[in-house]
Amino acid sequence: MSYIRGYDPDTLREIVDLRECEERLDEIGPQRSLPALLERVWLLKVLGRLDEALVISEQSVRVARMAGTRKDLLRARILHATVLQARGALPAAMQELTTCAEEAEGAEWSGIAAFALQHRGKVSYDAGDYDEARTDFKRALFLRQDAGAADEQLESTLLAIDAADRRRSRTSVAS
């Protein structure tokens, strides 16, 4: 999303301009197209309005299931899983992201598989499993490179790998 100004190097959360996000949310309003729903979910999530984000993400999955493509449905399910993660439902987010990553890789949709793996890595990171997080981030990097991803996507994945490495070294020193 164009509202991302960077990523927090410790939490891996998006750094956004909250005012711009609120303004965009107002612009979208009650639109019900799948792209509008997905953007609303993301905006609500980064604004910390997680209850609203959950409701809209569930609606976006239903809309994608009824009227979208398989790729649309995967994107909606991945975004829904990120809302679950933000709400602290890490096992549910992990399960959904694993299923989505496997389906996308099976269909050879590298970009979508990378999206799912990047977020699954963030779930592992939040859970304190830095080895698993690093494994997912490395796989996401490979898939993003394979898909010809934009530099900012590659940079966010490299930042995540670095963060997982830092956390791993901190926890191994503390042990």
PERA-V913986 format. One line per field, one symbol per residue. ss: DSSP state (H for helix, E for strand, C for the rest). psi: psi as a letter, one per 30 degrees, with the letter a starting at -180 (. if undefined). A space follows every 50 residues. Layout:
ss = ???
psi = ???
This chain:
ss = CCCEEEECCCCCCEEECHHHHHHHHHHHCCCCCHHHHHHHHHHHHHCCCH HHHHHHHHHHHHHHHHHCCHHHHHHHHHHHHHHHHHCCCHHHHHHHHHHH HHHHHHCCCHHHHHHHHHHHHHHHHHCCCHHHHHHHHHHHHHHHHHHCCC HHHHHHHHHHHHHHHHHHHHHHHHC
psi = kffkfakkfefglkkljeeeeeeeeeeebgkgleeeeeeeeeeeeffgie eeeeeeeeeeeeeeeefaleeeeeeeeeeeeeeeeffgieeeeeeeeeee eeeeeefhieeeeeeeeeeeeeeeeefgifeeeeeeeeeeeeeeeefhll eeeeeeeeeeeeeeeeeeeeeeef.
